[in-house]
Amino acid sequence: MDTQPEINEKMRAILVDWLIEVHNKFELMPETLYLTINIVDRFLSVKTVPRRELQLVGISAMLMASKYEEIWA
């Protein structure tokens, strides 16, 4: 998170809370949530993300994780 000028740990925590709500809403497998957070963390460590695109990064990571983990994505 040190490489992110606009994003801090609190914003990441809010994103993870929101992703958990989406995960519960769609009744996804637990592995999908774990992979989603892993993808988000790995992306944030490599690429600088503006604040307005953080939610987009999160939901895109969930889409990729569900394509990988879920039977019915």
Backbone hydrogen bonds, N-H to C=O, Kabsch-Sander energy under -0.5 kcal/mol:
donor,donor_aa,acceptor,acceptor_aa,energy
4,Q,1,M,-1.1
12,R,8,N,-1.7
13,A,9,E,-2.3
14,I,10,K,-2.2
15,L,11,M,-2.2
16,V,12,R,-2.5
17,D,13,A,-2.4
18,W,14,I,-2.2
19,L,15,L,-2.6
20,I,16,V,-2.2
21,E,17,D,-1.8
22,V,18,W,-2.3
23,H,19,L,-2.6
24,N,20,I,-2.4
25,K,21,E,-2.4
26,F,22,V,-2.0
27,E,24,N,-0.7
28,L,23,H,-1.9
32,T,29,M,-1.0
33,L,29,M,-1.1
34,Y,30,P,-2.1
35,L,31,E,-2.5
36,T,32,T,-2.3
37,I,33,L,-2.3
38,N,34,Y,-2.0
39,I,35,L,-2.7
40,V,36,T,-2.5
41,D,37,I,-2.6
42,R,38,N,-2.4
43,F,39,I,-2.5
44,L,40,V,-2.7
45,S,41,D,-1.5
46,V,42,R,-0.7
46,V,43,F,-0.9
47,K,43,F,-2.9
53,E,50,P,-1.3
54,L,51,R,-1.3
57,V,53,E,-2.1
58,G,54,L,-2.1
59,I,55,Q,-2.5
60,S,56,L,-2.1
61,A,57,V,-2.1
62,M,58,G,-1.9
63,L,59,I,-2.0
64,M,60,S,-2.3
65,A,61,A,-2.5
66,S,62,M,-2.6
67,K,63,L,-2.0
68,Y,64,M,-1.4
69,E,65,A,-2.9
70,E,66,S,-1.6
73,A,71,I,-0.6
